[in-house]
Amino acid sequence: MRILITGGAGFIGSAYARMAAAEHEVTVLDKLTYAGNPANLDGVEHTFVHGDICDGELLRTVVQGHDLVLNFAAESHVDRSIEGAAPFVTTNVLGTQTLMQACLDAGTPRVVQVSTDEVYGSVDIGSWSEDAPLAPRSPYSAAKAGGDLIARAYAVTHGLNVSITRCGNNYGPRQYPEKVIPLFVTNLLQGRKVPLYGDGGNVRDWIHVDDHCRGIRLVAERGEAGEVYHIAGTAELTNLELTQHLLDALGAGWDMVERVADRKGHDRRYSLDDSRLRAMGYEPEIGFDEGLAATVRWYVDNPSWWKERR
């Protein structure tokens, strides 16, 4: 099988590339923005194309001949989207539409749009099902919701065989150090304090990137066109609880925590009901304590990777 992975030099896309390359012919398309890194693909047998999913002419050439296209390409950091929304709308909405059109024109047999739980906004109790209304509250999540709707429209209107996946917060090796876990770990390794938003009571569902990729693979194999599939994690934690885990892992105390003003429009809690995917045979394999310990060890053992990105 020939697989095209857009955004494949990023954190999650490169994890999928490592998994897929063991069995399939992999092409990676990546714009190599600040979060894309060719070193993430070291040891992965693949063909690399430097390009933008908004480039329709390029996509017409690249997409041809692939059996499966997975769209990981996205601007994904909420804080950056608050500072400036335009790149998020361009990549996450226009880029998704350009890619869906290229897949339609090429007759691509299977497409997966990779998305986020943030498109639902915030939930006080319970968990979102796949038919929950979209109510994004940040420019990032609004742009992702827009891309998801574009993908679904191509399934309904044009019959494109595209499914959508939505997951919680990912963690694992090679995550760009603007995200909370690598930011906190690398700060503490350098003797710097870590910034904790507001009262620290915001709740997130944590999933190891390898479990996320296994869920995506299952959707690619068995998902239905136009449908959404949740990929939930193994730990629902407040930011206070997560901070305690990281302080313990690095042998640091609460004197290394700096309280900072809360993020604008900060969603209080995310939670996904993934019973649809579990009924298809999905089950996460990496417990949070095990996965977090291995992740921290990776950053401890690979300072050259993250120091040049700080």
Secondary structure, 3 states (H helix, E strand, C coil): CEEEEECCCCHHHHHHHHHHCCCCEEEEEECCCCCCCHHHHCCCCCEEEECCCCCHHHHHHHCCCCCEEEECCCCCCHHHHHHCCHHHHHHHHHHHHHHHHHHHHHCCCEEEEEEEHHHHCCCCCCCECCCCCCCCCCHHHHHHHHHHHHHHHHHHHHCCCEEEEEECEEECCCCCCCCHHHHHHHHHHCCCCEEEECCCCCEEEEEEHHHHHHHHHHHHHHCCCCCEEEECCCEEEEHHHHHHHHHHHHCCCHHHEEEECCCCCCCCECCECCHHHHCCCCCCCCCHHHHHHHHHHHHHHCHHHHHCCC
